[in-house]
Amino acid sequence: MKSFQTTTLPNAALFGLYLALSTFLWMLLTWVLNINVFSIGMSILNGLINLGIVILFFWLSNKTLRDKYLDGSLTYGQGFINLLVTGIVSGIITLILTYIFYKFIAPDYLAKIGEKTMEMLQNNPNVPENTMKEVEAKFAAMTPESTIIKTIPFSLGGTIVLSLIVSAFTKKKPDIFAAENSTEEEN
């Protein structure tokens, strides 16, 4: 059995990389297929798919750490720390990939988001004129850098909440009979 300290970072980094690449590939797919993520139904579906991807890789990260490196046991704290590191690694990689996307791959993407949002607001008679002006000003001032910086607290908050939840489902106490069975086999 390897120690928790020596296995956490490599395990978390690997699954953080997988998570970042998966969410980025999903974003690219929606962009390439020109999927309207601004419709209510597609917005909900997009959110559920992203949430599912995160939960899947968080679960796999803790399961791999538990079963492959910690002899089938994982405390709640170990799981939480592992997932926190997984989420932070994923967040950093995702921020870098998203910045590259906004800056070099699709520099007009943020402007299109602003246009679509303004269209939705203009089609809604219940939105006050001053609210539309505020939103328009915010989108006009949006840059890839400001967008990335604004997502950091949401990403970190989501990582903490999901780490707390997933760790509760992946924790596992050590098998108390495993040590007993191994000593019997040695005799």
Buried (B, 14 or more C-beta within 10 A) or exposed (E): EBEBEEBBEEBBBBBBBBBBBBBBEBBBEBBEEEEEBBEEEEEEEBEEBBEEBBBBBBBBBBBBBBBEBBEBBBBEEBBBBBBBBBBBBBBBBBBEBBBEBBBEEBEEBBEEBBEBBBEBBEEEEEEEEEEBEEBBEEBEEBEBEEBBEEBEEEBBEBBBEBBBBBBEEBBBEBEEEEEEEEEEEEE
